[in-house]
Each structure stands twice: as C-alpha cells, then as structure tokens.
Amino acid sequence: MNIIVTKFYTVEDHTKWYGDRSNEADLEQNYSEMIEVMKDSAVQYVEDLDDIVVHTGTVTDIRTAFEKHYWEVRELWKAGHNILYVDADVLFTKPLKIFGEFDEFKMFNYTDPRSLDQHPYVFEHFFNCGIRYYPSGMSEDTWAIGDAGFTDMDRTHWDSEQRIYNDMLWSNGSVLEDHLNPGLAYQLVTGNTENDNDFNGISINDAKIIHIHGSRGSGNRLNIMKALKQHTTRKTMNNIAHDVMYRMTYNTGKGDTFTTVANFCANTPEELQLQVARHCSRYGVIGKQEISPADLEFEDLIDD
C-alpha cells in the first residue's frame, strides 16, 4: 500500500520544543486542525494514495515523541508499504506522483542552518526532516543507522531526530544532486515570500509540498496554511495553470505613488510574463515584489 503517515500525540510537557510553548494559546487544537487541512490536501493532490495514518498516544515531551514515532514508522514499513511521512504542518498544493518514484530513503530540502558540524554529526548539507519518503524496498543498512541512533537518542538538542535522519540520508555516499528537490519540501521559514523563495531556490508557486513550520507559532501558521489551501483550491476549480501575485508600486503621474496587490493568471508561463509586462507598462508600475497569500495572512496577523 501507499500510505501517508503523520503523528498527533498528547504532549504532557511543552518546554522541550525549540522554545518553551507551555503558554502558547490553543496549541493542541491548532495542530489538530493542521492535520485535517493536510489530509484534505493530500486526498486532493497525491496520486495512488491508499491510506492516511495518524499515529496517536501520550508522550512526556516532544523529543520523546520523535523517538516513539521512529519505531512506529519502522514497524509499519515492515508490512511492505511505501510510506510518505509528513509533519502535521505540511500542505500539498499540486498534483503529486511520489509513490514508487524513489528506491531509497529520501528527504528533499535544506533546513536552517543548512549545514551542521557538531560531534558526532558533520553534514555539509543538513536537510529538514519534516517530509520523508520510505520506499518499500528501502535498504536495511539505512534502517540500521536509524535503529542505532534512536535506540539511545541524545535528547539534548531540539533537532536530535533530524540529525539521525540526515545520518541515514547521507550514509550511502549519495551527493546533493541525488536528493535536493525543494518543490517536494518547500520551507516556509519566515512567511515572507521573497525571503523564502531565496532560501528554497524556487518560487512558492512551483512547490508541490509546503512545510509551514508550525513550531514558529501554531496560530498564525495555521492561518497561513488555510489561506494557501484556499488559494490552491481556487486555482484548481478555475483551471488556472499559471499565476503570480505581486505587491506593486505605481506612479500616479501627480507627484505621488501608491502600493497595492495585483494577481495575474494565464495558461502558459510566457503568456503570464507578457501579461505582467503589459500591466507594468500601461499603469506606470515603478516597483514590484512577488508575494503569496502567505505574505498577506502573515502581515494581517502582525497588524492585528
């Protein structure tokens, strides 16, 4: 079977995330809603999907959850499944064929920081583990590295699990080009499209999977996730092949300027580019910045 797996544990102690989240409002409810948004988007876009499994239970802290979930995925894989693991704060945004496409363990994009040198782990390329693919024929040698790491996991660091997964990823001598595919794991690090596009090396409009980074504030990230979901659904319903959103500054011709948001859509990239160019020429655009619905949602939350 082809299965998407995520986790939703009841966490008793919220002090062991990247920061202390004990006082974060509606933390559990926000993640519960994220899972529902993720599941809806997966059903809409992921090809050949047979099931979505949500592992539940109670753990003392989030770092214990990381360890517990490794073994649950390990056992599920033994039944012969292809498994795509995603964090709760992941959104599918375009039709996606991923099951059966890879024959080795995969992660797809950098985390922040992009490298790590902290004994015993040294990685020139340090990948985010919020999206992982486990093919049914995955090497037992790769699993052996994970088994050793999680059997006696060092819980000192927030990203201890990520270090182990990177050890699994790079253990077979693979190189960056074997794995890097930011379209399958776009990282919404800041919520600012220009900055995040620069970090990922692609436009958010080209991403098929977006990692929202709910640990950076579950309430606003849930709202961003919902806004992006609504935007991609609208594109699908209206059969829009290519679109782009800009924050544009216009010269009024009367000695002043104004700024607003403009959205463009077309059937081809060339047509889209021409449409934008004509608009800029006709209406006196003197500056433009590519943005996404995530920017609008993020700014609205800041204004609130």
Secondary structure in CASP SS format (residue, H / E / C, confidence):
PFRMAT SS
TARGET T0000
AUTHOR 0000-0000-0000
METHOD secondary structure of the structure
MODEL  1
M C 1.00
N E 1.00
I E 1.00
I E 1.00
V E 1.00
T E 1.00
K E 1.00
F E 1.00
Y E 1.00
T E 1.00
V E 1.00
E E 1.00
D E 1.00
H H 1.00
T H 1.00
K H 1.00
W C 1.00
Y C 1.00
G C 1.00
D C 1.00
R C 1.00
S C 1.00
N C 1.00
E C 1.00
A C 1.00
D C 1.00
L H 1.00
E H 1.00
Q H 1.00
N H 1.00
Y H 1.00
S H 1.00
E H 1.00
M H 1.00
I H 1.00
E H 1.00
V H 1.00
M H 1.00
K H 1.00
D H 1.00
S H 1.00
A H 1.00
V H 1.00
Q H 1.00
Y H 1.00
V E 1.00
E C 1.00
D C 1.00
L C 1.00
D C 1.00
D E 1.00
I E 1.00
V E 1.00
V E 1.00
H E 1.00
T E 1.00
G E 1.00
T E 1.00
V E 1.00
T E 1.00
D E 1.00
I H 1.00
R H 1.00
T H 1.00
A H 1.00
F H 1.00
E H 1.00
K H 1.00
H H 1.00
Y H 1.00
W H 1.00
E H 1.00
V H 1.00
R H 1.00
E H 1.00
L H 1.00
W H 1.00
K C 1.00
A C 1.00
G C 1.00
H C 1.00
N E 1.00
I E 1.00
L E 1.00
Y E 1.00
V E 1.00
D C 1.00
A C 1.00
D C 1.00
V E 1.00
L E 1.00
F E 1.00
T C 1.00
K C 1.00
P C 1.00
L E 1.00
K C 1.00
I C 1.00
F C 1.00
G C 1.00
E C 1.00
F C 1.00
D C 1.00
E C 1.00
F C 1.00
K E 1.00
M C 1.00
F C 1.00
N C 1.00
Y E 1.00
T C 1.00
D C 1.00
P C 1.00
R C 1.00
S C 1.00
L E 1.00
D E 1.00
Q E 1.00
H C 1.00
P C 1.00
Y E 1.00
V E 1.00
F E 1.00
E C 1.00
H C 1.00
F C 1.00
F E 1.00
N C 1.00
C C 1.00
G C 1.00
I E 1.00
R E 1.00
Y E 1.00
Y E 1.00
P C 1.00
S C 1.00
G C 1.00
M C 1.00
S C 1.00
E H 1.00
D H 1.00
T H 1.00
W H 1.00
A H 1.00
I H 1.00
G H 1.00
D H 1.00
A H 1.00
G H 1.00
F H 1.00
T H 1.00
D C 1.00
M C 1.00
D C 1.00
R C 1.00
T C 1.00
H C 1.00
W C 1.00
D C 1.00
S H 1.00
E H 1.00
Q H 1.00
R H 1.00
I H 1.00
Y H 1.00
N H 1.00
D H 1.00
M H 1.00
L H 1.00
W H 1.00
S C 1.00
N C 1.00
G C 1.00
S C 1.00
V C 1.00
L H 1.00
E H 1.00
D H 1.00
H H 1.00
L C 1.00
N C 1.00
P H 1.00
G H 1.00
L H 1.00
A C 1.00
Y E 1.00
Q E 1.00
L C 1.00
V C 1.00
T C 1.00
G C 1.00
N C 1.00
T H 1.00
E H 1.00
N H 1.00
D H 1.00
N H 1.00
D H 1.00
F H 1.00
N H 1.00
G C 1.00
I C 1.00
S C 1.00
I H 1.00
N H 1.00
D H 1.00
A C 1.00
K C 1.00
I E 1.00
I E 1.00
H E 1.00
I C 1.00
H C 1.00
G H 1.00
S H 1.00
R H 1.00
G C 1.00
S H 1.00
G H 1.00
N H 1.00
R H 1.00
L H 1.00
N H 1.00
I H 1.00
M H 1.00
K H 1.00
A H 1.00
L H 1.00
K H 1.00
Q H 1.00
H H 1.00
T H 1.00
T H 1.00
R H 1.00
K H 1.00
T H 1.00
M H 1.00
N C 1.00
N C 1.00
I C 1.00
A C 1.00
H E 1.00
D E 1.00
V E 1.00
M E 1.00
Y E 1.00
R E 1.00
M E 1.00
T E 1.00
Y E 1.00
N E 1.00
T C 1.00
G C 1.00
K C 1.00
G C 1.00
D C 1.00
T E 1.00
F E 1.00
T E 1.00
T E 1.00
V E 1.00
A E 1.00
N E 1.00
F E 1.00
C E 1.00
A E 1.00
N C 1.00
T C 1.00
P H 1.00
E H 1.00
E H 1.00
L H 1.00
Q H 1.00
L H 1.00
Q H 1.00
V H 1.00
A H 1.00
R H 1.00
H H 1.00
C H 1.00
S H 1.00
R H 1.00
Y H 1.00
G C 1.00
V E 1.00
I E 1.00
G E 1.00
K E 1.00
Q E 1.00
E E 1.00
I E 1.00
S C 1.00
P H 1.00
A H 1.00
D H 1.00
L H 1.00
E H 1.00
F H 1.00
E H 1.00
D H 1.00
L H 1.00
I H 1.00
D H 1.00
D C 1.00
END
